[in-house]
Every structure is written in C-alpha cells, then in structure tokens.
Amino acid sequence: MEARIKIQKWGNDLGINIPTVIAKGLSLKEGIYVNVHENGSRIIIEPTKANVSYCLNDMLCEITEDNIHHCIETGTPIGNEIW
C-alpha cells in the first residue's frame, strides 16, 4: 500500500497522519511506540516489538569495547557540586 501524505507542522516538529488502511494492516494503534530512522533518502517507521521488557543486567552485558562511550570531562566544580 502506498499513500501520498502531506507533512504538517505539529508544534516545533513535523508530523504525518498514517492512513487507517495502513495502520490496520500493521496493527498500529494509538499510544504504541514506533522506531523512526532514516535510510538514505527514505524515512523508515517500524512498530516496536510488543511487550518489550528491559533488564539492566542484560543491557550491561551488551556493552563492549567497540560501543562504550568515552569519559566526558566537565571541568572543575564551579558552585556547590559534590562529586
């Protein structure tokens, strides 16, 4: 299914309306979350997996030398910060 949809301003953002026939075909309902990312000149909108639960221990196990962020220096305290 393909539809031509006009992009509209929603507050400070841009938004689109998803046609009912497409929403029903993908089991999209109000209040669910979707992932949005770009792929070249395309915008990809994908429903998130249902009933996803996150476990801190499982997420920490996913950290590797390749994906860990570097330490960020913020300088010396200026006010009453306690580190």
Residue, then its C-alpha position, 0 to 999 in steps of 0.5 A: m500500500e502506498a499513500r501520498i501524505k502531506i507533512q504538517k507542522w505539529g508544534n516545533d516538529l513535523g508530523i504525518n497522519i498514517p492512513t487507517v488502511i495502513a495502520k490496520g494492516l500493521s496493527l498500529k494503534e494509538g499510544i504504541y511506540v514506533n522506531v523512526h530512522e532514516n535510510g538514505s533518502r527514505i524515512i523508515i517507521e517500524p512498530t516496536k516489538a510488543n511487550v518489550s521488557y528491559c533488564l539492566n543486567d542484560m543491557l550491561c552485558e551488551i556493552t563492549e569495547d567497540n560501543i562504550h562511550h568515552c569519559i566526558e570531562t566537565g571541568t572543575p566544580i564551579g558552585n556547590e557540586i559534590w562529586 
